[in-house]
Structure formats: structure tokens, C-alpha cells
Amino acid sequence: VVTNTASKINSIEAFVSFPKRLLKVKTVSRTKSALTLWAKKPAWSNSRGYVTFAGGKQHPGFRGTKVRVIAITFIPLKAGTASLRYGAARVLVDNGKGSMLPLAKKTATVRIVAR
């Protein structure tokens, strides 16, 4: 999650961790992504509990409040509250200087309920 949506974004790199006892990645999709160049295509490890990727878009970059970068589909393994943590995340502005944007949140919480 980025705080400054007025700036155009040039590239994003992220390491997203998830609780492997609660969630399992089924797929990671780049379909309809704002990113068009991939330095590191999305990859994941269910045994270690992470998803990682690095990509960008040529000048003039992109901006918006609801822009898709990747879509992660999880399979719930059991009920509970799962925290998705964005560690080692870098979001760079399309200004030719490599300026980084601050992240508003570094954690997203997902509640998993039993049927």
C-alpha cells in the first residue's frame, strides 16, 4: 500500500510473507498488472511462506488508488487470522532519481472462517 498516489510509480519490489500454517498459495497472476517489465517474475514458497516479485513500467510510469500489481490466490488451510507482511518492499517514483515512496501499511490482515 502506497501513501502518495499523486506520484507516478516506476517500479515495485516486494517480499510478502504469510502464515504457512493458515494459508497456501494456489496461484500468483500478473494478468492486468500495471507492471509491464519484470526483473523478477512472481515466485513463491508454500513451505517457507512467502511471495516475491520485482517489476516496473517504462516512463511515464503509473498512478492510481486501486492499481493491480499482482493477484495472489490463497487456499485456506484452517480458520484463524492471517497477517500478510510486506517486508523488503520498495516502491520507486518515476522521476529519474530513484526516489522511494513510503508505505502506508506493511501488514494486511485476513480473517479465515470455517464453513
Phi, psi and omega in degrees: 000128183254144182275324187255094181275356177286334180275143175279138182263138180256319182207155180222135174228134182209152172236113182250121178258151179218156181285110184293344176280341181252330186227153176223132178287129175266310178211157169231122186245143173258003181302134180061024178286146173288339179277136181242345178242133184239108174287327179215104179299151181304134178221158180210163175224114176287329180289332179256346176076052177210159171230138179222150178195162174208126180204174181204185177217136180298161177310131020263022180070206180210162174208165179154165181266340180225069183257130179278132176250303170219161175238123179254125175255120180257152169254123178287136180261328176196165181292150178156187177247120183254132175256124174263121184248132180262094178260155179051038180269136177226129177237118184253140180281147177276070180234005180076003183245353182073026180292137180265145174265141176287149177268135180288319182224147175245005180218140171237140182248134179237128178265127181251123181245148178281148177271000000 
